[in-house]
Amino acid sequence: MSAQESPRRVVQRGLWFEEFETGVVYEHRPGRTVTEADNVLFTTLTMNTQALHLDAAFSDALPPFNARLVNSMFTLSTLVGLSVAQLTQGTIVGNLGFSEIAFPKPLFHGDTLYAETVITDKRESRSRPGEGIVTFAHTGRNQHGDVVATAVRKTLVRKRPVTEGD
């Protein structure tokens, strides 16, 4: 490259509406190892006083897990957060809703959450030109491959901007 040429630049972003394909599985990496501090901070910030998240003596004595559980809302938030850089960074207008949320197994302090997303549906918005609705099926697994969370999320996503010369 000569001194007069500028390097090509690539800005990290999510996908435009047109780039999403139904049936594609996106694996989001790296995963996120959850610490005790993460769990306590999230739980106290959200005013959740559940002893299963905060009280080691109480939780350790309570079957079937005999341990503190990671707050399931932290698990859900992190599951969605792990998908942002790859799917929606800078291209999402907003979340429209969540459904079919489940937590088949708990996360514990020290577990690592891995996320994957399948695009299950997409359609152009009927009321908002330049945008479309994309449905994501998120799955979270721990380091052993056990499913710890699932959720379906509908989002409003921008279409690729029209540039001069298009």
C-alpha positions as CSV (number, residue, x, y, z in Angstrom):
1,M,0.0,0.0,0.0
2,S,1.4,3.4,-0.9
3,A,1.5,6.3,1.5
4,Q,-1.5,7.9,-0.4
5,E,-3.8,4.8,-0.1
6,S,-6.0,4.5,2.9
7,P,-6.4,1.0,4.4
8,R,-9.8,-0.7,4.0
9,R,-11.7,-0.4,7.2
10,V,-14.2,-2.9,8.6
11,V,-16.5,-1.9,11.5
12,Q,-17.9,-4.6,13.6
13,R,-21.7,-4.7,13.4
14,G,-24.7,-7.0,13.5
15,L,-26.5,-8.3,10.5
16,W,-28.9,-6.2,8.4
17,F,-32.4,-7.7,7.9
18,E,-31.5,-9.0,4.5
19,E,-28.5,-10.9,5.8
20,F,-30.5,-13.1,8.2
21,E,-31.3,-16.6,6.9
22,T,-33.8,-18.9,8.6
23,G,-32.5,-22.2,9.8
24,V,-28.9,-20.9,10.3
25,V,-27.3,-21.6,13.6
26,Y,-25.0,-18.9,15.0
27,E,-22.6,-20.1,17.7
28,H,-21.6,-17.2,19.9
29,R,-18.0,-17.3,21.3
30,P,-16.3,-16.8,23.6
31,G,-18.5,-18.1,26.4
32,R,-18.9,-16.3,29.7
33,T,-17.8,-17.9,33.0
34,V,-20.1,-16.8,35.8
35,T,-18.6,-15.7,39.1
36,E,-20.1,-15.4,42.5
37,A,-19.6,-11.6,42.2
38,D,-21.6,-11.5,39.0
39,N,-24.5,-13.4,40.7
40,V,-24.5,-11.3,43.9
41,L,-24.2,-8.0,42.0
42,F,-26.9,-8.7,39.5
43,T,-29.2,-10.1,42.2
44,T,-28.8,-7.2,44.5
45,L,-29.0,-4.6,41.7
46,T,-32.3,-6.0,40.7
47,M,-33.6,-6.1,44.3
48,N,-34.1,-9.8,44.2
49,T,-33.8,-11.0,47.8
50,Q,-34.1,-14.7,47.0
51,A,-31.9,-16.7,49.5
52,L,-31.1,-19.3,46.8
53,H,-28.9,-16.7,45.2
54,L,-27.5,-14.9,48.2
55,D,-27.4,-17.1,51.3
56,A,-24.8,-19.8,51.1
57,A,-25.7,-21.5,54.4
58,F,-29.4,-21.6,53.4
59,S,-28.7,-22.8,49.9
60,D,-26.1,-25.4,50.9
61,A,-28.6,-27.1,53.2
62,L,-31.5,-27.1,50.6
63,P,-31.9,-30.2,48.3
64,P,-31.7,-31.0,45.5
65,F,-28.8,-28.7,44.5
66,N,-27.2,-27.9,47.9
67,A,-25.6,-24.8,46.5
68,R,-26.4,-21.3,45.5
69,L,-28.0,-21.0,42.0
70,V,-27.1,-18.3,39.5
71,N,-30.1,-15.9,39.1
72,S,-32.0,-17.1,36.1
73,M,-32.6,-13.5,34.9
74,F,-28.8,-13.1,34.8
75,T,-28.6,-16.3,32.8
76,L,-31.2,-15.0,30.3
77,S,-29.6,-11.5,30.1
78,T,-26.2,-13.1,29.4
79,L,-27.6,-15.5,26.9
80,V,-29.0,-12.6,24.9
81,G,-25.9,-10.5,25.5
82,L,-23.6,-13.2,24.0
83,S,-25.5,-12.9,20.7
84,V,-25.3,-9.1,20.3
85,A,-21.9,-8.7,18.6
86,Q,-22.6,-11.3,16.0
87,L,-26.3,-10.6,15.3
88,T,-27.6,-7.2,16.3
89,Q,-24.8,-4.7,17.2
90,G,-25.9,-1.4,15.7
91,T,-28.6,-3.0,13.5
92,I,-31.4,-3.6,15.9
93,V,-34.2,-1.1,16.5
94,G,-35.5,-2.8,19.6
95,N,-36.7,-6.0,21.2
96,L,-40.4,-6.7,20.5
97,G,-40.8,-9.5,23.0
98,F,-39.7,-12.7,24.6
99,S,-41.5,-16.0,24.8
100,E,-41.0,-19.7,25.5
101,I,-38.4,-18.9,28.2
102,A,-37.2,-22.0,30.1
103,F,-34.4,-22.9,32.5
104,P,-34.1,-26.7,32.3
105,K,-31.0,-26.8,34.5
106,P,-29.4,-24.2,36.8
107,L,-26.1,-22.5,36.4
108,F,-23.7,-22.4,39.4
109,H,-20.8,-20.2,40.3
110,G,-17.9,-21.1,38.1
111,D,-20.0,-22.5,35.2
112,T,-19.4,-21.2,31.7
113,L,-22.4,-20.2,29.6
114,Y,-22.2,-20.7,25.8
115,A,-24.9,-19.4,23.5
116,E,-26.2,-20.3,20.1
117,T,-29.0,-18.8,18.1
118,V,-31.2,-20.1,15.3
119,I,-33.1,-17.7,13.1
120,T,-36.6,-19.2,13.0
121,D,-38.5,-16.5,11.1
122,K,-38.2,-13.2,9.4
123,R,-40.5,-10.9,7.6
124,E,-40.6,-7.3,6.5
125,S,-42.4,-4.9,8.8
126,R,-45.8,-3.9,7.5
127,S,-45.9,-0.6,9.4
128,R,-42.2,0.4,9.4
129,P,-40.6,0.7,6.0
130,G,-36.8,0.0,6.1
131,E,-37.2,-2.5,8.9
132,G,-38.1,-6.1,9.4
133,I,-39.0,-8.5,12.2
134,V,-36.5,-11.4,13.0
135,T,-37.3,-14.2,15.4
136,F,-34.4,-15.7,17.3
137,A,-34.4,-19.0,19.2
138,H,-31.6,-18.7,21.8
139,T,-30.1,-21.7,23.6
140,G,-27.6,-21.5,26.4
141,R,-25.5,-24.4,27.5
142,N,-23.0,-24.9,30.3
143,Q,-19.4,-26.2,29.8
144,H,-20.7,-29.8,29.8
145,G,-23.2,-29.1,27.0
146,D,-26.3,-29.2,29.2
147,V,-29.0,-26.8,28.1
148,V,-29.5,-24.3,31.0
149,A,-31.7,-21.8,29.2
150,T,-33.8,-21.3,26.1
151,A,-35.8,-18.3,24.9
152,V,-37.5,-17.1,21.7
153,R,-37.0,-13.4,21.0
154,K,-38.6,-11.2,18.4
155,T,-36.7,-8.1,17.3
156,L,-37.1,-5.2,14.9
157,V,-34.0,-5.0,12.7
158,R,-32.9,-2.3,10.3
159,K,-32.6,-3.1,6.6
160,R,-29.4,-2.3,4.8
161,P,-29.2,1.4,4.3
162,V,-29.5,2.6,0.7
163,T,-26.4,4.3,-0.4
164,E,-25.8,6.7,-3.3
165,G,-25.5,4.7,-6.6
166,D,-27.7,1.9,-5.4
